[in-house]
Amino acid sequence: MAEAHQAVAFQFTVTPEGIDVRLSHQALTEIYLSGVRSWKKRLIRLKNSVITGVYPASPSSWLFVVIAILATMYTRSDPSMGLIAKIQEHLPVSQSMSSQCQALLSAVLFSTMLWLLLIFTMRLCLKQLLSYHRWIFEQHGKMSNTTKVWVALVRIFSGRKPLLYSYQGSLPNLPVPAIKDTVKRYLESVRSLMDDTQYERMTNLAAEFESSLGNRLQWYLKLKALWAANYVSDWWEEYVYLRGRSPIMVNSNYYGMDFLYVTPTPIQAARAGNSIHAFFLYRRKLNREEIKPVSLATIPCCSYQFERMFDTCRIPGTLTDSVQHWQDSDYVAVYHRGRYFRLWVYQAGRLLSPREIEFQIQRILDDPAPPAKGEAKLGALTAGDRIPWAKARAEYFSSGVNKRSLDCIEKAAFFVTLDDDEQGMMGDDPAASLDCYAKSLLHGKCYDRWFDKSFSVVYYKNGKNGINAEHSWADAPVLSHLWEYTLATDCFQLGYNAEGHCKGEVDSSLPRPQKLNWEIAPECEEQISQSLAVAQALADDVDFHVFAFRDFGKGKVKKCRVSPDAFIQMALQLAYYRDRRTFCLTYESSMTRLFREGRTETVRSCSNESCAFVQALEDVCRRLFRSASEKHQLLYRMAMTGGGIDRHLFCLYVVSKYLGVESPFLKELICSLENVSLLV
């Protein structure tokens, strides 16, 4: 309770002499500094919203336009063609101002309207320019004159020094492909997987769908595309991720590894101190929008997914989950040996140094307190089926101390696990150790991660670390940007001293990390055990093998004038065929972030060309390999530029369910996806 008393700014007691008020100057100082920090953030957000709102122009350009208009008026010319005079006639304060002031105010108003019109025109031009995608289909190293002119225009209209979200208003919307094109490409993608009878049947179903129900469903999709920023993303997030009732551990969450060949320090607390500090440095840059927008050459990508990176948690529901995002949390939630802690990373309005965070982490590692009854395996609720977790959350965690502790975890900036195991590529069998490392990051012990958090960071006893991420809020490339920054900042910028500890001094007066309290009912413990059994069965069913491939890299593949991605996909097709003596639908993910709020599209890697290459490997394989690789690149580019088929068909299926109509073609298509192979 010591931390609770420290958090109270004043105390009072009633005595016979009156009311005795005692103020805590330390607590009042903390409140004041917290308020100052909050207002600074609001002002930064306001400034950034103004800069982003007028991009690709700048706020200072308004002054330039005003001065230019006033200068032309001084030379007795009227660039407004009478509009300034019209504005002056209708000014509501015309009676109380001199004619000179009225003219000046009218000129400023006209200049502002002209400035806003120029911004709108520039944005519209940039949006039209970014809708051009022929450049992506051109042969590598050969650029047409049209594309050269287009690149020059994009650079002119893109402005200077963009913030993270500067391009959001200029990105084009994802187009709805024509039904005819989607059906044609779908039939082409399944031709090699069907015999003549099956293919003829599917062709007839597709023709019937295209000529009847398909047009009706397409009309609704086009209507949504006119209204929404992206006609796919909200349905994709809800129906593919949030409405899934099976465990998200393994099935949805993904992981990222540490450096394979180096470990910056063998001290667990020190590694946590540096990287937690680096995470918050990244969040500061994110809040200030100082991160440069991701781009392909000069073409900006959508930054929408960055918004929910920190302070975000997936909340279970009986029918569907939801994703909740809070404003900046000043702490992280930490799990160690069955106990949960709140670790504050700000003190007196400043971010703790890496050495101070290391000191606090070491306090948690040295804390001998045992876990409360039912606390040790509480995280298994997030690893099991979603409906039992939703019911348990509503029944046992909706009030009292359990709600306060659960809120602390869910509203934390992110989740941290201090693991007692040692992981990494080590020992006499590096391949086996990598398998163990990967499985640990993917599911751990099934109760020592909080799988609902946007991401959880795991720190191992030997200084290795890794990350596990929930999938609904964003895709892997977004989190990879954060992870790459954190690893680089930890190792190359912050560094460690000769003993392996974080650099800097420690303020020993820092309040201890707060241990969270729980009151777990026996019925809740039973549900925890059931969820753990479900999660453990799923984890035991995972057959995982990771190995380091050192024979050659992408450079050697590029020398053969072949896409490295296409090379890997053809190798996977060949390996699968040699193992199963058949082909199957194959899913590879492509990003659609060239469009506003774009996420992913499916690349169907198993094509007629790839099957022909695999089957003719011993004959004319080189020509067929190049043909198959070029076909795969074409499919990937089509997916990136809105020409994929799976998201379009998915949305058509969703509309048919809303309308309560059945389509044999869509039903057959959905059933066929049950046998899809994820060769990514």
TORTOR-894617 format. One record per residue (C-alpha): residue in three letters; x, y, z. Coordinates in steps of 0.2 Angstrom, whole numbers, plus 5000, padded with zeros to 4 digits. Example, Ala and Ser with C-alpha at 12.3 -4.5 7.8 and 13.67 -1.06 7.14 Angstrom:
% residues 2
resn, xx, yy, zz
ALA, 5062, 4978, 5039;
SER, 5068, 4995, 5036;
END
This chain:
% residues 680
resn, xx, yy, zz
MET, 5000, 5000, 5000;
ALA, 5015, 5011, 5001;
GLU, 5014, 5016, 4983;
ALA, 4995, 5020, 4985;
HIS, 4999, 5032, 4999;
GLN, 5013, 5041, 4989;
ALA, 5000, 5044, 4975;
VAL, 4989, 5054, 4986;
ALA, 4992, 5073, 4985;
PHE, 4985, 5077, 5002;
GLN, 4977, 5069, 5017;
PHE, 4966, 5076, 5030;
THR, 4959, 5071, 5047;
VAL, 4945, 5078, 5058;
THR, 4951, 5082, 5075;
PRO, 4942, 5092, 5090;
GLU, 4953, 5107, 5085;
GLY, 4946, 5106, 5067;
ILE, 4952, 5098, 5051;
ASP, 4971, 5094, 5049;
VAL, 4977, 5095, 5031;
ARG, 4993, 5088, 5026;
LEU, 5000, 5091, 5008;
SER, 5012, 5080, 4999;
HIS, 5024, 5091, 4989;
GLN, 5031, 5077, 4980;
ALA, 5014, 5071, 4974;
LEU, 5009, 5088, 4970;
THR, 5025, 5091, 4960;
GLU, 5021, 5074, 4950;
ILE, 5003, 5080, 4946;
TYR, 5010, 5097, 4940;
LEU, 5023, 5089, 4929;
SER, 5011, 5076, 4923;
GLY, 4999, 5090, 4918;
VAL, 5013, 5100, 4909;
ARG, 5018, 5084, 4899;
SER, 5000, 5081, 4894;
TRP, 4998, 5099, 4888;
LYS, 5014, 5098, 4878;
LYS, 5008, 5082, 4870;
ARG, 4991, 5091, 4865;
LEU, 5001, 5106, 4858;
ILE, 5012, 5095, 4848;
ARG, 4997, 5085, 4841;
LEU, 4988, 5101, 4837;
LYS, 5003, 5108, 4828;
ASN, 5005, 5091, 4818;
SER, 4987, 5091, 4814;
VAL, 4989, 5108, 4806;
ILE, 5004, 5104, 4796;
THR, 4997, 5087, 4790;
GLY, 4980, 5096, 4786;
VAL, 4988, 5108, 4774;
TYR, 5001, 5096, 4767;
PRO, 5009, 5096, 4753;
ALA, 5009, 5115, 4757;
SER, 5016, 5122, 4773;
PRO, 5008, 5134, 4785;
SER, 5021, 5147, 4781;
SER, 5015, 5147, 4763;
TRP, 4999, 5155, 4768;
LEU, 5010, 5171, 4773;
PHE, 5018, 5170, 4756;
VAL, 5001, 5170, 4747;
VAL, 4995, 5185, 4758;
ILE, 5010, 5195, 4754;
ALA, 5009, 5191, 4736;
ILE, 4991, 5197, 4735;
LEU, 4994, 5213, 4745;
ALA, 5009, 5217, 4734;
THR, 4998, 5216, 4718;
MET, 4985, 5227, 4726;
TYR, 4999, 5239, 4730;
THR, 5003, 5240, 4711;
ARG, 4984, 5244, 4708;
SER, 4981, 5227, 4700;
ASP, 4967, 5216, 4705;
PRO, 4971, 5197, 4704;
SER, 4955, 5193, 4712;
MET, 4945, 5199, 4697;
GLY, 4933, 5209, 4709;
LEU, 4931, 5196, 4722;
ILE, 4940, 5206, 4735;
ALA, 4928, 5220, 4732;
LYS, 4913, 5208, 4734;
ILE, 4920, 5202, 4750;
GLN, 4923, 5220, 4757;
GLU, 4904, 5224, 4753;
HIS, 4898, 5209, 4763;
LEU, 4909, 5211, 4778;
PRO, 4899, 5211, 4794;
VAL, 4910, 5224, 4802;
SER, 4911, 5236, 4788;
GLN, 4903, 5250, 4797;
SER, 4915, 5250, 4812;
MET, 4931, 5249, 4801;
SER, 4940, 5261, 4790;
SER, 4940, 5258, 4771;
GLN, 4958, 5254, 4771;
CYS, 4956, 5241, 4785;
GLN, 4941, 5233, 4776;
ALA, 4952, 5232, 4760;
LEU, 4966, 5224, 4770;
LEU, 4954, 5211, 4779;
SER, 4946, 5207, 4762;
ALA, 4963, 5204, 4754;
VAL, 4968, 5192, 4768;
LEU, 4951, 5183, 4767;
PHE, 4953, 5181, 4749;
SER, 4971, 5175, 4751;
THR, 4966, 5162, 4763;
MET, 4953, 5155, 4752;
LEU, 4965, 5155, 4737;
TRP, 4978, 5146, 4748;
LEU, 4965, 5133, 4753;
LEU, 4960, 5131, 4735;
LEU, 4978, 5128, 4730;
ILE, 4981, 5115, 4744;
PHE, 4965, 5106, 4738;
THR, 4971, 5106, 4720;
MET, 4988, 5100, 4724;
ARG, 4981, 5086, 4735;
LEU, 4969, 5081, 4721;
CYS, 4984, 5081, 4708;
LEU, 4995, 5071, 4720;
LYS, 4980, 5059, 4723;
GLN, 4978, 5057, 4704;
LEU, 4997, 5054, 4701;
LEU, 4998, 5041, 4715;
SER, 4984, 5032, 4706;
TYR, 4996, 5028, 4692;
HIS, 5003, 5010, 4694;
ARG, 5010, 5006, 4677;
TRP, 5028, 5009, 4684;
ILE, 5027, 4994, 4695;
PHE, 5024, 4982, 4679;
GLU, 5039, 4989, 4670;
GLN, 5055, 4979, 4668;
HIS, 5068, 4982, 4682;
GLY, 5081, 4994, 4676;
LYS, 5070, 5000, 4662;
MET, 5059, 5015, 4664;
SER, 5048, 5022, 4651;
ASN, 5047, 5041, 4647;
THR, 5029, 5042, 4654;
THR, 5035, 5035, 4670;
LYS, 5050, 5047, 4671;
VAL, 5038, 5062, 4669;
TRP, 5027, 5054, 4682;
VAL, 5041, 5052, 4695;
ALA, 5046, 5071, 4692;
LEU, 5028, 5076, 4695;
VAL, 5026, 5066, 4710;
ARG, 5042, 5074, 4718;
ILE, 5035, 5091, 4713;
PHE, 5018, 5088, 4721;
SER, 5024, 5078, 4736;
GLY, 5031, 5093, 4746;
ARG, 5046, 5093, 4758;
LYS, 5049, 5085, 4775;
PRO, 5033, 5075, 4777;
LEU, 5027, 5070, 4794;
LEU, 5021, 5052, 4797;
TYR, 5003, 5055, 4792;
SER, 5006, 5069, 4779;
TYR, 5001, 5058, 4764;
GLN, 4985, 5050, 4771;
GLY, 4973, 5063, 4763;
SER, 4982, 5061, 4746;
LEU, 4982, 5042, 4745;
PRO, 4970, 5035, 4732;
ASN, 4956, 5023, 4738;
LEU, 4957, 5005, 4734;
PRO, 4948, 5002, 4718;
VAL, 4934, 4988, 4716;
PRO, 4940, 4977, 4702;
ALA, 4927, 4972, 4688;
ILE, 4918, 4956, 4692;
LYS, 4923, 4949, 4675;
ASP, 4941, 4952, 4678;
THR, 4941, 4944, 4696;
VAL, 4931, 4929, 4690;
LYS, 4943, 4926, 4675;
ARG, 4959, 4927, 4686;
TYR, 4951, 4916, 4699;
LEU, 4947, 4902, 4686;
GLU, 4965, 4904, 4680;
SER, 4972, 4902, 4698;
VAL, 4962, 4885, 4700;
ARG, 4965, 4878, 4683;
SER, 4980, 4868, 4688;
LEU, 4972, 4861, 4703;
MET, 4956, 4853, 4695;
ASP, 4953, 4840, 4682;
ASP, 4943, 4844, 4666;
THR, 4926, 4839, 4674;
GLN, 4929, 4849, 4690;
TYR, 4935, 4864, 4680;
GLU, 4920, 4864, 4668;
ARG, 4908, 4863, 4683;
MET, 4917, 4878, 4691;
THR, 4917, 4888, 4675;
ASN, 4898, 4886, 4673;
LEU, 4896, 4891, 4691;
ALA, 4907, 4906, 4688;
ALA, 4897, 4911, 4672;
GLU, 4881, 4910, 4681;
PHE, 4887, 4920, 4696;
GLU, 4894, 4934, 4684;
SER, 4878, 4936, 4674;
SER, 4866, 4936, 4689;
LEU, 4870, 4938, 4708;
GLY, 4888, 4945, 4705;
ASN, 4882, 4961, 4698;
ARG, 4870, 4965, 4712;
LEU, 4883, 4961, 4725;
GLN, 4896, 4972, 4715;
TRP, 4884, 4987, 4716;
TYR, 4884, 4987, 4735;
LEU, 4903, 4985, 4735;
LYS, 4905, 5000, 4723;
LEU, 4893, 5010, 4735;
LYS, 4904, 5006, 4750;
ALA, 4919, 5011, 4740;
LEU, 4912, 5028, 4737;
TRP, 4908, 5030, 4756;
ALA, 4923, 5021, 4765;
ALA, 4941, 5025, 4764;
ASN, 4944, 5006, 4760;
TYR, 4930, 4994, 4755;
VAL, 4940, 4979, 4762;
SER, 4950, 4984, 4778;
ASP, 4936, 4986, 4791;
TRP, 4927, 4969, 4786;
TRP, 4944, 4960, 4785;
GLU, 4948, 4966, 4802;
GLU, 4931, 4961, 4809;
TYR, 4927, 4945, 4800;
VAL, 4945, 4937, 4798;
TYR, 4953, 4943, 4815;
LEU, 4940, 4949, 4828;
ARG, 4926, 4937, 4825;
GLY, 4937, 4921, 4826;
ARG, 4932, 4911, 4841;
SER, 4947, 4900, 4841;
PRO, 4964, 4904, 4851;
ILE, 4974, 4918, 4844;
MET, 4990, 4911, 4850;
VAL, 4998, 4902, 4836;
ASN, 4983, 4904, 4824;
SER, 4984, 4923, 4823;
ASN, 4999, 4930, 4833;
TYR, 5016, 4930, 4826;
TYR, 5034, 4933, 4833;
GLY, 5050, 4942, 4829;
MET, 5068, 4936, 4834;
ASP, 5083, 4945, 4841;
PHE, 5100, 4945, 4833;
LEU, 5105, 4928, 4829;
TYR, 5124, 4929, 4830;
VAL, 5127, 4942, 4843;
THR, 5120, 4946, 4860;
PRO, 5124, 4964, 4866;
THR, 5124, 4959, 4884;
PRO, 5121, 4943, 4894;
ILE, 5112, 4953, 4908;
GLN, 5094, 4951, 4907;
ALA, 5089, 4967, 4916;
ALA, 5101, 4977, 4906;
ARG, 5095, 4971, 4890;
ALA, 5077, 4975, 4896;
GLY, 5083, 4992, 4902;
ASN, 5090, 4998, 4885;
SER, 5076, 4991, 4874;
ILE, 5062, 4997, 4885;
HIS, 5069, 5014, 4884;
ALA, 5071, 5012, 4865;
PHE, 5053, 5007, 4863;
PHE, 5048, 5023, 4872;
LEU, 5059, 5034, 4862;
TYR, 5051, 5027, 4846;
ARG, 5034, 5030, 4854;
ARG, 5039, 5048, 4857;
LYS, 5044, 5050, 4838;
LEU, 5028, 5041, 4834;
ASN, 5017, 5054, 4844;
ARG, 5027, 5068, 4836;
GLU, 5025, 5061, 4819;
GLU, 5043, 5062, 4816;
ILE, 5045, 5045, 4808;
LYS, 5047, 5047, 4790;
PRO, 5033, 5038, 4780;
VAL, 5037, 5022, 4773;
SER, 5039, 5023, 4754;
LEU, 5043, 5012, 4738;
ALA, 5056, 5023, 4730;
THR, 5047, 5040, 4729;
ILE, 5029, 5032, 4732;
PRO, 5022, 5034, 4749;
CYS, 5013, 5020, 4758;
CYS, 4998, 5021, 4770;
SER, 5003, 5025, 4789;
TYR, 4986, 5021, 4796;
GLN, 4992, 5005, 4805;
PHE, 5005, 5014, 4816;
GLU, 4991, 5023, 4826;
ARG, 4987, 5008, 4837;
MET, 5005, 5001, 4840;
PHE, 5006, 5006, 4858;
ASP, 4993, 5007, 4872;
THR, 4982, 4995, 4863;
CYS, 4974, 4979, 4868;
ARG, 4962, 4966, 4860;
ILE, 4946, 4964, 4871;
PRO, 4937, 4948, 4871;
GLY, 4918, 4947, 4867;
THR, 4906, 4933, 4865;
LEU, 4901, 4936, 4847;
THR, 4916, 4947, 4842;
ASP, 4932, 4955, 4850;
SER, 4936, 4973, 4849;
VAL, 4952, 4983, 4848;
GLN, 4954, 4997, 4861;
HIS, 4967, 5010, 4861;
TRP, 4971, 5022, 4875;
GLN, 4981, 5038, 4876;
ASP, 4999, 5037, 4881;
SER, 5002, 5026, 4896;
ASP, 5017, 5030, 4908;
TYR, 5021, 5012, 4912;
VAL, 5023, 4994, 4906;
ALA, 5015, 4978, 4913;
VAL, 5028, 4965, 4918;
TYR, 5026, 4946, 4921;
HIS, 5039, 4936, 4931;
ARG, 5037, 4919, 4939;
GLY, 5019, 4920, 4940;
ARG, 5018, 4938, 4947;
TYR, 5012, 4954, 4937;
PHE, 5019, 4971, 4940;
ARG, 5016, 4989, 4935;
LEU, 5033, 4997, 4930;
TRP, 5033, 5016, 4929;
VAL, 5045, 5022, 4916;
TYR, 5042, 5041, 4919;
GLN, 5047, 5050, 4934;
ALA, 5044, 5069, 4937;
GLY, 5039, 5071, 4919;
ARG, 5054, 5063, 4912;
LEU, 5058, 5046, 4904;
LEU, 5068, 5035, 4915;
SER, 5086, 5032, 4908;
PRO, 5091, 5014, 4903;
ARG, 5101, 5012, 4919;
GLU, 5086, 5017, 4930;
ILE, 5074, 5005, 4920;
GLU, 5087, 4991, 4922;
PHE, 5088, 4995, 4941;
GLN, 5069, 4993, 4942;
ILE, 5069, 4977, 4932;
GLN, 5082, 4970, 4944;
ARG, 5070, 4974, 4958;
ILE, 5057, 4963, 4950;
LEU, 5069, 4949, 4947;
ASP, 5074, 4950, 4965;
ASP, 5057, 4951, 4972;
PRO, 5054, 4935, 4983;
ALA, 5035, 4938, 4984;
PRO, 5025, 4922, 4978;
PRO, 5011, 4924, 4966;
ALA, 4993, 4926, 4973;
LYS, 4981, 4911, 4972;
GLY, 4977, 4908, 4954;
GLU, 4988, 4922, 4947;
ALA, 5003, 4912, 4940;
LYS, 4994, 4905, 4925;
LEU, 4981, 4919, 4923;
GLY, 4988, 4923, 4905;
ALA, 4981, 4906, 4899;
LEU, 4964, 4914, 4897;
THR, 4971, 4925, 4883;
ALA, 4978, 4909, 4875;
GLY, 4963, 4898, 4874;
ASP, 4946, 4900, 4866;
ARG, 4939, 4917, 4865;
ILE, 4921, 4914, 4871;
PRO, 4926, 4906, 4888;
TRP, 4939, 4921, 4890;
ALA, 4925, 4934, 4887;
LYS, 4913, 4926, 4899;
ALA, 4926, 4924, 4913;
ARG, 4931, 4943, 4910;
ALA, 4913, 4948, 4912;
GLU, 4910, 4938, 4927;
TYR, 4927, 4938, 4937;
PHE, 4936, 4954, 4931;
SER, 4922, 4967, 4929;
SER, 4924, 4975, 4946;
GLY, 4935, 4977, 4962;
VAL, 4953, 4973, 4963;
ASN, 4953, 4961, 4948;
LYS, 4946, 4975, 4936;
ARG, 4959, 4987, 4942;
SER, 4973, 4975, 4939;
LEU, 4966, 4969, 4923;
ASP, 4965, 4987, 4917;
CYS, 4983, 4990, 4922;
ILE, 4988, 4976, 4910;
GLU, 4976, 4981, 4896;
LYS, 4980, 5000, 4896;
ALA, 4999, 4997, 4898;
ALA, 5010, 5004, 4884;
PHE, 5015, 4986, 4880;
PHE, 5018, 4969, 4889;
VAL, 5035, 4962, 4896;
THR, 5039, 4945, 4901;
LEU, 5055, 4941, 4911;
ASP, 5058, 4923, 4906;
ASP, 5069, 4911, 4916;
ASP, 5074, 4901, 4901;
GLU, 5089, 4904, 4890;
GLN, 5086, 4905, 4871;
GLY, 5095, 4908, 4855;
MET, 5106, 4899, 4843;
MET, 5118, 4891, 4854;
GLY, 5125, 4874, 4860;
ASP, 5131, 4859, 4850;
ASP, 5114, 4859, 4840;
PRO, 5111, 4876, 4834;
ALA, 5096, 4871, 4823;
ALA, 5087, 4863, 4838;
SER, 5090, 4878, 4849;
LEU, 5082, 4889, 4835;
ASP, 5067, 4878, 4835;
CYS, 5065, 4879, 4854;
TYR, 5068, 4898, 4852;
ALA, 5054, 4900, 4839;
LYS, 5042, 4890, 4849;
SER, 5045, 4900, 4864;
LEU, 5042, 4916, 4856;
LEU, 5026, 4909, 4847;
HIS, 5017, 4902, 4862;
GLY, 5029, 4901, 4877;
LYS, 5022, 4891, 4891;
CYS, 5004, 4896, 4885;
TYR, 5002, 4907, 4901;
ASP, 5017, 4918, 4902;
ARG, 5012, 4930, 4888;
TRP, 4997, 4942, 4887;
PHE, 4992, 4937, 4869;
ASP, 4979, 4951, 4868;
LYS, 4991, 4965, 4870;
SER, 4997, 4974, 4853;
PHE, 5014, 4966, 4857;
SER, 5023, 4958, 4871;
VAL, 5042, 4958, 4873;
VAL, 5051, 4943, 4880;
TYR, 5068, 4945, 4889;
TYR, 5077, 4928, 4892;
LYS, 5089, 4924, 4906;
ASN, 5105, 4925, 4894;
GLY, 5101, 4942, 4887;
LYS, 5092, 4937, 4872;
ASN, 5075, 4944, 4868;
GLY, 5060, 4943, 4856;
ILE, 5043, 4949, 4852;
ASN, 5025, 4942, 4850;
ALA, 5012, 4952, 4842;
GLU, 4993, 4952, 4840;
HIS, 4988, 4952, 4822;
SER, 4972, 4962, 4821;
TRP, 4978, 4979, 4823;
ALA, 4992, 4979, 4810;
ASP, 5002, 4968, 4799;
ALA, 5020, 4962, 4802;
PRO, 5029, 4975, 4791;
VAL, 5023, 4989, 4803;
LEU, 5029, 4980, 4819;
SER, 5045, 4976, 4810;
HIS, 5049, 4994, 4808;
LEU, 5047, 4996, 4827;
TRP, 5058, 4981, 4831;
GLU, 5072, 4986, 4819;
TYR, 5073, 5003, 4827;
THR, 5073, 4996, 4844;
LEU, 5087, 4983, 4840;
ALA, 5097, 4996, 4832;
THR, 5095, 5009, 4846;
ASP, 5098, 4996, 4859;
CYS, 5114, 4990, 4852;
PHE, 5122, 5004, 4842;
GLN, 5116, 5020, 4850;
LEU, 5113, 5017, 4869;
GLY, 5126, 5003, 4871;
TYR, 5132, 4995, 4887;
ASN, 5147, 4998, 4899;
ALA, 5162, 4986, 4901;
GLU, 5152, 4975, 4914;
GLY, 5137, 4973, 4902;
HIS, 5126, 4985, 4912;
CYS, 5117, 5000, 4904;
LYS, 5126, 5017, 4904;
GLY, 5122, 5031, 4916;
GLU, 5118, 5033, 4935;
VAL, 5103, 5027, 4946;
ASP, 5091, 5037, 4956;
SER, 5089, 5024, 4971;
SER, 5074, 5034, 4977;
LEU, 5063, 5028, 4963;
PRO, 5047, 5020, 4970;
ARG, 5047, 5001, 4968;
PRO, 5037, 4993, 4954;
GLN, 5020, 4990, 4960;
LYS, 5014, 4971, 4962;
LEU, 4996, 4969, 4955;
ASN, 4984, 4961, 4967;
TRP, 4971, 4948, 4962;
GLU, 4956, 4939, 4970;
ILE, 4954, 4923, 4959;
ALA, 4938, 4913, 4963;
PRO, 4939, 4894, 4962;
GLU, 4927, 4894, 4947;
CYS, 4939, 4906, 4938;
GLU, 4954, 4895, 4942;
GLU, 4944, 4880, 4934;
GLN, 4942, 4891, 4918;
ILE, 4960, 4895, 4918;
SER, 4965, 4877, 4919;
GLN, 4953, 4873, 4904;
SER, 4960, 4887, 4894;
LEU, 4977, 4881, 4898;
ALA, 4973, 4863, 4892;
VAL, 4966, 4870, 4875;
ALA, 4982, 4881, 4873;
GLN, 4994, 4867, 4878;
ALA, 4986, 4855, 4866;
LEU, 4988, 4868, 4852;
ALA, 5006, 4872, 4856;
ASP, 5010, 4853, 4857;
ASP, 5003, 4851, 4839;
VAL, 5015, 4864, 4832;
ASP, 5029, 4856, 4822;
PHE, 5042, 4870, 4820;
HIS, 5059, 4870, 4812;
VAL, 5070, 4885, 4809;
PHE, 5087, 4885, 4802;
ALA, 5100, 4898, 4796;
PHE, 5103, 4897, 4777;
ARG, 5120, 4902, 4773;
ASP, 5124, 4895, 4755;
PHE, 5118, 4911, 4746;
GLY, 5107, 4926, 4748;
LYS, 5096, 4937, 4737;
GLY, 5111, 4945, 4728;
LYS, 5115, 4929, 4719;
VAL, 5097, 4927, 4714;
LYS, 5096, 4944, 4707;
LYS, 5111, 4941, 4697;
CYS, 5101, 4928, 4688;
ARG, 5088, 4942, 4684;
VAL, 5075, 4934, 4694;
SER, 5065, 4941, 4709;
PRO, 5071, 4934, 4726;
ASP, 5053, 4932, 4731;
ALA, 5048, 4922, 4715;
PHE, 5063, 4911, 4717;
ILE, 5058, 4906, 4735;
GLN, 5040, 4903, 4730;
MET, 5045, 4892, 4716;
ALA, 5057, 4883, 4728;
LEU, 5042, 4880, 4739;
GLN, 5031, 4874, 4725;
LEU, 5044, 4861, 4720;
ALA, 5047, 4856, 4738;
TYR, 5028, 4853, 4741;
TYR, 5026, 4844, 4725;
ARG, 5041, 4832, 4729;
ASP, 5034, 4829, 4746;
ARG, 5015, 4826, 4741;
ARG, 5016, 4823, 4723;
THR, 5002, 4836, 4720;
PHE, 4999, 4854, 4720;
CYS, 4987, 4865, 4731;
LEU, 4981, 4882, 4733;
THR, 4995, 4893, 4740;
TYR, 4993, 4909, 4750;
GLU, 5007, 4922, 4750;
SER, 5003, 4939, 4757;
SER, 5006, 4955, 4748;
MET, 5003, 4973, 4755;
THR, 4991, 4985, 4748;
ARG, 4997, 5000, 4757;
LEU, 4999, 5010, 4741;
PHE, 4980, 5014, 4745;
ARG, 4973, 5022, 4760;
GLU, 4970, 5011, 4775;
GLY, 4976, 4996, 4764;
ARG, 4982, 4980, 4772;
THR, 4985, 4964, 4762;
GLU, 4980, 4955, 4747;
THR, 4983, 4936, 4743;
VAL, 4995, 4931, 4729;
ARG, 4991, 4914, 4723;
SER, 5008, 4907, 4721;
CYS, 5002, 4891, 4713;
SER, 5000, 4896, 4695;
ASN, 4999, 4886, 4678;
GLU, 5016, 4892, 4675;
SER, 5023, 4886, 4692;
CYS, 5015, 4869, 4690;
ALA, 5023, 4868, 4672;
PHE, 5040, 4872, 4679;
VAL, 5039, 4859, 4693;
GLN, 5033, 4845, 4681;
ALA, 5046, 4849, 4668;
LEU, 5060, 4851, 4680;
GLU, 5071, 4838, 4671;
ASP, 5068, 4845, 4653;
VAL, 5066, 4863, 4649;
CYS, 5066, 4869, 4667;
ARG, 5076, 4885, 4664;
ARG, 5063, 4893, 4652;
LEU, 5049, 4887, 4662;
PHE, 5057, 4893, 4678;
ARG, 5059, 4911, 4671;
SER, 5041, 4910, 4664;
ALA, 5034, 4905, 4681;
SER, 5044, 4918, 4691;
GLU, 5038, 4932, 4679;
LYS, 5020, 4926, 4681;
HIS, 5022, 4926, 4700;
GLN, 5029, 4944, 4699;
LEU, 5014, 4949, 4689;
LEU, 5002, 4941, 4702;
TYR, 5011, 4950, 4716;
ARG, 5011, 4967, 4707;
MET, 4992, 4965, 4703;
ALA, 4989, 4961, 4721;
MET, 4999, 4977, 4726;
THR, 4989, 4988, 4714;
GLY, 4972, 4983, 4719;
GLY, 4970, 4969, 4706;
GLY, 4970, 4954, 4717;
ILE, 4955, 4943, 4718;
ASP, 4953, 4936, 4736;
ARG, 4949, 4952, 4745;
HIS, 4936, 4956, 4731;
LEU, 4928, 4939, 4732;
PHE, 4928, 4940, 4751;
CYS, 4919, 4956, 4751;
LEU, 4906, 4949, 4739;
TYR, 4904, 4935, 4750;
VAL, 4901, 4946, 4765;
VAL, 4888, 4956, 4755;
SER, 4879, 4940, 4750;
LYS, 4878, 4936, 4769;
TYR, 4871, 4953, 4773;
LEU, 4858, 4951, 4759;
GLY, 4854, 4933, 4764;
VAL, 4856, 4926, 4747;
GLU, 4866, 4910, 4742;
SER, 4878, 4909, 4728;
PRO, 4884, 4891, 4723;
PHE, 4900, 4899, 4715;
LEU, 4904, 4908, 4731;
LYS, 4900, 4893, 4742;
GLU, 4911, 4882, 4732;
LEU, 4925, 4895, 4733;
ILE, 4924, 4897, 4752;
CYS, 4925, 4878, 4754;
SER, 4940, 4877, 4743;
LEU, 4950, 4888, 4754;
GLU, 4949, 4876, 4768;
ASN, 4963, 4866, 4760;
VAL, 4974, 4882, 4756;
SER, 4993, 4880, 4760;
LEU, 5001, 4895, 4769;
LEU, 5018, 4895, 4760;
VAL, 5024, 4913, 4764;
END
